Amino acid sequence: MMTKWQSARLNRLGSAIFSEAAQWKQEALSRGLKLIDLGIGSPDGSPTAAVMQALQEGVGKSKHYGYPSSEGSLEFRSTVAQWYDHRFGVKLDPHKEVTALMGSQDGLAHLAMAVCNPGDRAIVPDPGYPIYGASLVLAGVEAYPVPLLAENGFLPDLDSIPQEVLDSSTFMLLNYPNNPVSAVADLSFFEKLVYLGFRHNLLLVHDIAYSELAFDDFCPPSILQVPGAKDIAVEFHSLSKSFNMAGCRIAFMVGNENVVAALKTLKSNIDYGVFGAVQEAGIAAMQEDIRDGIGKRNALVYQNRRDLVIDGLREWRWVVPRPKATMFLWASVPDERTSREFCRELAVNTGVIVIPGDAFGSYGEGYVRIALVQEEDMLKEAVDRMGRFIQRK
């Protein structure tokens, strides 16, 4: 029965896992346990001094207290274009092929409304970041989930997607480096994907928010590096993870000018854009990265954390794959419990919070996502608690 003044679509908006996790936390606290939260993927670091100074100075400028443009300032969009050229060798027109966002989730949530009609279909990964499916629910678009399986390196088996689905879908959304499974894709995969897009007149949407959190000299590519990709592809990027700016809510979409224009049109009707001071902080971050490679320094922090946790868990005989990117570990449940049973019992018995894989889709069952968002001393404590917990079983 639908609650009065609550739409039926709200019941279809993904998993209630974070509400459940909040209950687990309360139960752990009631037992006197100190929480170590490795659940939500929110960076625990701070932006550089230069970025914070730019933000502080921007707040003092009276020009920023009128409505900003929803597409972002030309200076911000031009800096995005400079950064993309520096990072990927991709040329972008800041007037037509770049738009600012209030975090990449803002754009991901609204894209289907901008490019699809109710009843259309879109191809999304399973497991996948929850907004991918939620955005389709909001737009009245049918989801066709494509499994990401360990035997395929957590890449979609493009050849297994029925031709009818490819021909009838408006877009296909993918995310590499991937949240939650921490898999990566090389340029040859994107070349095959772009060929598929052209063959089926399929818009390709790539979420590349974790491109700068890469390890062991791996350098994640952009889909737009494939020749001709801008004819059929867009890419979402965020400053949240790369430069520890999650609370600022600053990101962008780049690529096909028609899709960029569609999202600009939609957003011009529902918001007035990102605060100018935050845009100036984003400009400072990208410029500093071009000069000094601050993203690589940030990635090294997560690489060290990755090694600490994986090596520590191995001593407790929980073998976890060593990912080449992201701030997450995607680990098989080490015993016969379901993902959710394991995470709940871990939380209430140890105070360590991780997220069950089924929160990201049915093919996430059997896995847990561990976020590397604590200092190393806390991660060592978390490893010890988790190790003792799995040994008790």
C-alpha positions in Angstrom: 0.0 0.0 0.0 1.4 3.4 -1.0 1.9 5.9 1.8 0.0 9.1 1.3 2.2 11.9 -0.2 4.9 9.4 -1.2 5.3 8.3 -4.7 5.4 4.6 -5.6 8.8 5.1 -7.3 10.5 5.7 -4.0 10.0 2.1 -3.2 12.1 1.2 -6.2 15.1 3.4 -5.4 17.6 0.8 -4.6 18.7 -0.8 -1.4 18.0 0.4 2.2 21.5 -0.9 3.1 22.8 2.4 4.6 19.7 2.6 6.9 20.4 -1.0 7.9 24.1 -0.2 8.4 23.1 2.7 10.7 21.1 0.2 12.8 24.2 -2.0 13.0 26.3 0.9 14.2 23.8 1.6 17.0 23.8 -2.0 18.1 27.6 -2.0 18.1 27.7 1.2 20.1 25.2 -0.2 22.6 27.7 -3.0 23.2 30.4 -0.6 24.0 32.3 -1.1 20.7 34.3 1.7 19.0 33.2 2.0 15.4 35.7 1.8 12.5 33.6 2.8 9.5 34.8 1.3 6.2 31.4 1.6 4.6 30.7 4.8 2.8 33.3 5.8 0.2 33.9 9.4 1.5 37.6 10.5 1.4 39.0 11.2 4.8 41.8 13.5 3.6 41.7 17.3 3.0 42.4 19.3 -0.2 45.8 20.9 -0.5 46.5 24.3 1.0 46.3 25.9 -2.4 42.8 24.6 -3.0 41.5 25.7 0.4 43.1 29.1 -0.1 41.3 29.5 -3.5 38.0 28.5 -1.8 38.6 31.0 1.0 39.4 33.8 -1.3 36.5 33.0 -3.5 34.1 33.2 -0.6 35.3 36.8 -0.1 34.4 37.9 -3.6 31.0 39.6 -3.9 30.5 38.6 -7.5 29.9 35.0 -6.4 26.7 35.8 -4.5 24.5 36.1 -7.5 23.2 33.1 -9.4 26.0 31.3 -11.2 25.3 29.7 -14.6 24.2 26.1 -14.4 26.8 25.1 -17.0 29.7 26.5 -14.9 32.0 29.5 -15.6 34.0 29.6 -18.8 37.1 29.6 -16.7 36.1 26.4 -15.0 35.2 24.7 -18.3 38.4 25.9 -19.9 40.4 24.4 -17.1 38.6 21.1 -17.4 39.6 21.1 -21.1 43.2 21.9 -20.2 43.2 19.1 -17.6 41.7 16.6 -20.0 44.3 17.4 -22.6 47.1 17.1 -20.0 45.8 13.9 -18.5 44.4 12.0 -21.5 45.5 13.9 -24.6 41.8 14.6 -25.4 40.9 17.9 -26.9 37.6 19.4 -25.7 35.7 22.5 -26.7 34.8 24.2 -23.4 31.9 26.0 -25.0 30.1 22.9 -26.3 31.7 19.7 -24.8 32.0 20.5 -21.1 29.4 21.2 -18.4 29.9 21.6 -14.6 28.0 19.5 -12.1 27.2 19.5 -8.4 29.1 16.3 -8.0 29.0 13.5 -10.7 26.0 12.0 -9.0 24.1 15.1 -10.0 24.7 14.4 -13.6 24.3 10.7 -13.4 20.9 11.2 -11.6 19.6 13.5 -14.4 21.2 12.2 -17.6 18.4 9.7 -18.3 15.8 12.4 -18.0 17.7 14.5 -20.5 18.3 11.9 -23.2 15.6 9.2 -22.8 11.8 9.1 -23.0 9.6 7.1 -20.5 9.6 3.5 -21.6 13.1 3.6 -23.1 15.8 1.1 -22.1 19.3 1.5 -20.8 22.1 -1.0 -20.2 23.7 -0.8 -16.7 26.2 -2.9 -14.8 25.4 -5.3 -12.0 27.0 -4.8 -9.5 26.8 -1.1 -10.0 26.8 2.2 -8.1 23.2 2.7 -6.8 22.5 5.9 -8.7 22.8 4.1 -12.0 19.6 2.2 -11.4 17.9 4.9 -9.4 18.2 7.4 -12.2 16.4 5.1 -14.5 13.5 4.7 -12.0 13.2 8.5 -11.8 13.1 8.8 -15.6 10.7 5.9 -16.2 13.4 4.0 -18.1 13.8 0.2 -18.1 17.1 -1.2 -16.9 18.9 -4.0 -18.6 21.5 -5.3 -16.1 24.7 -6.8 -17.5 26.6 -9.0 -15.0 30.1 -8.2 -14.0 31.7 -11.5 -13.1 35.1 -12.5 -11.7 35.8 -14.9 -14.5 35.7 -12.0 -17.0 37.8 -9.7 -14.8 34.6 -7.9 -13.8 34.2 -6.5 -17.4 30.9 -7.0 -19.1 30.8 -9.7 -21.7 29.8 -7.5 -24.6 29.2 -10.4 -26.9 26.6 -11.9 -24.5 24.2 -8.9 -24.8 21.4 -9.7 -27.2 21.4 -7.8 -30.4 17.8 -6.7 -29.8 18.8 -5.2 -26.5 21.7 -3.3 -28.1 19.5 -2.0 -30.9 16.6 -0.9 -28.6 18.6 0.7 -25.8 19.3 4.5 -25.6 22.6 4.2 -23.7 25.0 1.9 -22.0 26.6 3.0 -18.8 29.9 1.7 -17.5 32.4 2.7 -14.8 36.2 1.9 -14.9 38.0 2.0 -12.5 34.9 0.5 -11.0 32.9 1.1 -7.8 32.2 -1.3 -6.1 34.3 -4.1 -7.7 37.6 -2.1 -8.2 38.2 -3.6 -11.6 39.9 -1.6 -14.4 39.6 -1.6 -18.2 42.3 -0.9 -20.8 42.0 1.1 -24.0 41.4 -2.0 -26.1 38.2 -2.7 -24.2 37.0 0.9 -24.9 37.9 0.5 -28.6 35.6 -2.6 -28.7 33.0 -0.7 -26.8 33.1 2.3 -29.2 32.8 0.0 -32.2 29.7 -1.6 -30.5 28.3 1.9 -29.9 28.6 2.9 -33.6 27.2 -0.4 -34.8 24.1 -0.1 -32.7 23.7 3.7 -32.5 24.1 3.4 -28.7 25.2 6.3 -26.5 28.1 5.3 -24.3 28.2 6.8 -20.8 31.4 6.3 -18.9 31.8 7.2 -15.2 35.5 7.8 -14.6 35.4 9.3 -11.1 38.3 7.0 -9.9 40.7 7.6 -12.8 43.3 9.3 -10.5 43.3 6.7 -7.7 45.3 4.2 -9.7 48.2 2.1 -8.4 51.4 0.2 -9.5 52.0 2.5 -12.5 48.6 1.7 -14.1 47.2 4.7 -15.9 43.4 4.4 -16.5 42.4 5.6 -20.0 39.4 7.7 -21.0 36.9 6.3 -23.5 37.3 9.6 -25.3 40.9 8.6 -26.2 39.4 6.2 -28.8 39.2 8.0 -32.2 35.7 9.2 -33.0 34.4 8.4 -29.5 33.0 11.9 -29.0 30.4 11.1 -31.7 28.8 8.6 -29.4 30.2 9.0 -25.8 30.2 11.2 -22.8 32.2 10.9 -19.6 31.6 11.9 -16.0 34.4 13.0 -13.8 34.6 14.3 -10.3 37.0 16.2 -8.2 35.7 14.5 -5.0 38.0 11.5 -5.0 41.0 12.8 -6.9 41.5 15.9 -4.8 39.6 15.2 -1.5 36.8 17.7 -2.4 33.8 15.4 -1.8 32.0 18.0 0.4 32.4 20.7 -2.2 30.1 19.0 -4.8 32.1 19.8 -7.9 32.3 17.6 -11.0 31.8 17.8 -14.8 30.5 15.9 -17.8 32.4 16.0 -21.1 32.1 14.6 -24.6 29.3 14.5 -27.2 28.1 18.1 -27.7 24.4 17.1 -28.2 24.3 15.1 -25.0 26.1 17.9 -23.1 23.6 20.4 -24.5 20.7 18.1 -23.4 22.0 17.9 -19.9 22.6 21.6 -19.8 19.0 22.3 -20.9 17.6 20.0 -18.2 19.8 21.4 -15.5 19.1 25.1 -16.5 15.5 24.3 -15.5 16.2 22.8 -12.1 19.2 24.5 -10.6 21.5 27.5 -10.9 24.9 25.8 -10.8 27.9 25.4 -8.5 28.8 28.2 -6.1 31.5 30.3 -7.8 34.0 30.0 -5.0 33.8 26.2 -5.2 34.5 26.4 -9.0 37.6 28.5 -8.2 38.7 25.8 -5.8 38.2 23.2 -8.5 40.2 25.3 -11.0 43.0 25.5 -8.4 43.0 21.7 -7.9 43.2 20.9 -11.6 45.9 23.6 -12.2 47.9 22.3 -9.3 47.6 18.7 -10.6 48.8 19.8 -14.1 51.8 21.5 -12.5 52.7 19.1 -9.6 50.7 15.9 -10.0 48.8 16.1 -6.7 46.4 13.4 -7.8 49.3 10.9 -7.9 50.4 11.8 -4.4 46.8 11.2 -3.2 46.7 7.8 -5.0 49.9 6.7 -3.2 48.1 7.1 0.1 45.4 4.7 -1.0 48.0 2.3 -2.5 49.7 2.0 0.8 46.4 1.5 2.6 45.5 -1.2 0.0 48.7 -3.1 0.7 48.3 -2.8 4.5 44.8 -4.2 4.5 45.4 -7.0 1.9 48.6 -8.1 3.5 47.1 -8.0 6.9 44.0 -10.0 6.0 46.2 -12.6 4.3 47.8 -13.3 7.6 44.4 -14.2 8.8 43.9 -16.4 5.7 41.4 -14.1 4.1 42.8 -13.7 0.6 41.6 -10.5 -1.1 42.5 -9.5 -4.7 44.9 -6.6 -5.0 43.1 -4.0 -7.2 44.9 -1.6 -9.6 42.7 1.4 -8.7 39.9 3.0 -6.5 39.6 3.4 -2.8 37.8 0.0 -2.4 38.5 -3.7 -1.9 36.0 -6.1 -3.3 36.4 -9.2 -1.2 34.6 -12.6 -1.3 32.8 -13.5 1.9 35.3 -15.8 3.7 32.7 -18.3 5.0 29.3 -19.7 4.2 27.3 -16.6 5.4 25.5 -14.4 2.9 27.0 -10.9 2.3 24.4 -9.2 4.5 24.7 -11.8 7.3 28.5 -11.4 7.3 28.4 -7.6 7.3 25.8 -7.4 10.1 27.5 -9.9 12.3 30.9 -8.2 11.7 29.5 -4.9 12.6 27.7 -5.8 15.8 30.5 -8.0 17.1 33.5 -5.9 16.1 32.3 -2.4 15.3 33.9 -2.6 11.8 31.4 -1.5 9.1 31.7 -2.8 5.6 29.0 -2.9 2.9 27.4 -6.2 1.6 27.9 -6.7 -2.1 24.2 -7.4 -2.8 23.5 -3.7 -2.0 25.0 -3.0 -5.5 23.0 -5.6 -7.4 22.2 -9.3 -7.3 25.6 -10.3 -8.8 27.2 -8.6 -5.7 26.0 -11.4 -3.5 28.9 -13.3 -2.0 31.1 -10.2 -1.8 31.7 -7.3 0.6 33.1 -3.8 -0.2 35.7 -2.4 2.1 36.4 1.3 1.8 40.0 2.4 2.6 38.9 5.7 4.2 40.7 5.6 7.5 44.3 6.3 8.6 46.7 3.4 8.7 46.5 2.9 12.4 42.8 2.5 12.3 43.0 0.2 9.3 45.5 -2.0 11.2 43.0 -2.2 14.1 40.2 -3.0 11.6 42.2 -5.8 10.1 42.9 -7.3 13.5 39.2 -7.2 14.5 38.1 -8.7 11.1 40.8 -11.4 11.3 39.8 -12.4 14.8 36.1 -12.4 13.8 36.6 -14.8 10.8 38.8 -17.1 12.9 36.0 -17.5 15.5 33.6 -18.9 13.0 
